[in-house]
Each structure stands twice: as C-alpha cells, then as structure tokens.
Amino acid sequence: MPFPSERPRRLRTSAAMRAMVTETRLHPAELVLPMFVKEGLTEPRAVASLPGVVQHSRESLRKAAAEAVQVGVGGIMLFGVPTKKDPNGSGGTDPGGILNVAIRDVISEVGSDMLVMSDLCLDEFTSHGHCGVLAADGTVDNDATLEAYGHMAVAQAAAGVHIVGPSGMMDGQVGHVRSTLDKAGHTDVTILAYAVKYASAFFGPFREAVESTLEGDRRTYQQDPANLRESLREVRLDVAEGADIVMVKPALPYLDVISAVRDAVDVPVAAYQVSGEYAMVEAAAANGWLDRDRVMLETLHSIKRAGAQVILTYWAVDAARALRSL
Ligand code: PBG
C-alpha cells in the first residue's frame, strides 16, 4: 500500500466536506448579548475601550434588543448604570432603579421572543464600587450583601426578568436568591450562576462601561486565576444551592476550566467572553493585524468546543449575522 495509508486531509478537501464533518456548529440561539443602559441618557453613548458597544438610553436599548431578536440572538444580559451611586447600592433594589425600569422596557418590547437576563450584583450601584455592602472595617460583608441580593432579585423578578445572573461571588448567594425568589412566588425565574469568576484583569473595559469607581481589587471574593480545583468546588456548591445554569468567566483564557466544569456537573454550562477578550481583538483588527470576523468565530468555536453551550459575547449580533450568511 502506498504511504501514507491514512489521509486525514481527505476530510478537508472542500467546503462541503468540512461542513459535513465539523464537530462544533454555532447557533445564534446560544449567544447572549451583554448590554448597558444608563439612567438619564437621551442618546446612546460610545464606550471608548469597547468599540461598537454603547451605553444605551432606554429608547435605544429597546430598539437594539428588538434588532437582536431579528437576527436570532438567544438572549440579552442587562447591566444598569445609575446616575447616583451610594454605599448600599440602593439603585439596584429600588423598583424605579434604572436596571429594573430597563427590564420592564425590554420585556414589553420583546416579550418571550428572547431571554431577558439581568446582572444581580451591586457593583454598578455602589459608590465604592465593590460587589457588596461594606462592614465597618471596610471589608465586604458577605451576609449583609446576601440580604441586598435577595431584594434585588425580587425587584428584577417583579419587573419580569426571565433569568437572574448573580455575579458578586458572595458565599451562599445562589441559595439565598433561590429561596427569596421562591418565597416571593417567583419559582419560574431561572438562575444563571456566575459560579466560576476569576479576579481578572480582562474586565478592564467593562469598568469603563459601568463607570466603576472601584479602587483596589476584588481578590477577597473573586477567584485566583491560578486555581481550578477551587472552581469545581464553587460549581458544586452553586448546583447544590439551586443554580440552573453555571457560568465560567472569562472564557478564552480558561478553556480548561470550562471543560472540567462540563465534566463535573449535568446542568448547562455558560461562558462569558468578557470585555477585555473582545477589546484585544477589536484593537488588533483596527490596526489591520487580525482578521476580526475570522478571529471572532474562531474564539466562539473554541469556547463551545471546550464545553460551553451558552456564550455571552459582545459580538452576539455580529456573530449571529455571520453565522446566518455561512
Ligand atoms: C459584576 C460584573 C463584572 C463583569 C460582569 N459582571 C465586573 C467585575 O466583576 O469586575 C465583567 C464583564 C466584562 O468584563 O465584560 N457586576
């Protein structure tokens, strides 16, 4: 027999062949678009470090959500930026706070044509920028923060949100949110738990988008990027506390974590391709150093291949369009 007898290249000979044997196929329904809405804006405002991403006005948010539905994006994740921040982040629990108002706006626009999700965390609302309320000594008070998350969850559920995303990395947050929602009669509101969230420098541009005032870092509650076993423990705890979906964040530098989480539990696994991951590629593409659309799809395929079946990405609409034209 002539050498080589095995010729894997046969399966790559044409676009039709490659399409038939591909192991990972992305679909717009599994993409979620993170969106920012700022109180008091009348026009959307660009976020310099996230080219193509804006802080929305209430009106532009509704329109952009409807456009995302048009291209088949599966959901949106809402972040609110209040005009006034205070130490307890009261804008997050206030039913008239920007995030809760925006949930109502978007639900009235898209109904159940897509999943409306909301960030369940205080950092956008606190004057000190931490994800929780502070104790007298300046540290983040875990259990007092849980109380606030419970109120916030009920306010978001009352506004009609389909999925809440507790992202503050407080111990017991999933269990507390679940039981508070259940007691208030919101048993159908789904929990997408930020189960694995690293103290990552890749969140940099996001902090501009939400006008974060944080000084210092979040290392007493977010995880050490060097750890994996700790992540699996966080995931097991969140599933035991009632998480419906668990998320790993950031995504691309943590594909091994996504894969391990996928093997460890049987709930759906999500991954958040965060602001810094997006900004790196956009910056390189703006310089002509990378082919933006190809890199976009390559990163999304990689994240899915690693085991994420839901992907939060600032490229959701562009990726959905690109997938439709493939
Ligand atoms: C916390 C939250 C953050 C992000 C999502 N939810 C910021 C943080 O934890 O510091 C970051 C998302 C991104 O970088 O795109 N509410």
Residues whose N, C-alpha, C, O or C-beta is under 5 A from the ligand:
A	BS01	PBG	D119 C121 D123 S167 F202 F203 F206 V274 S275 G276
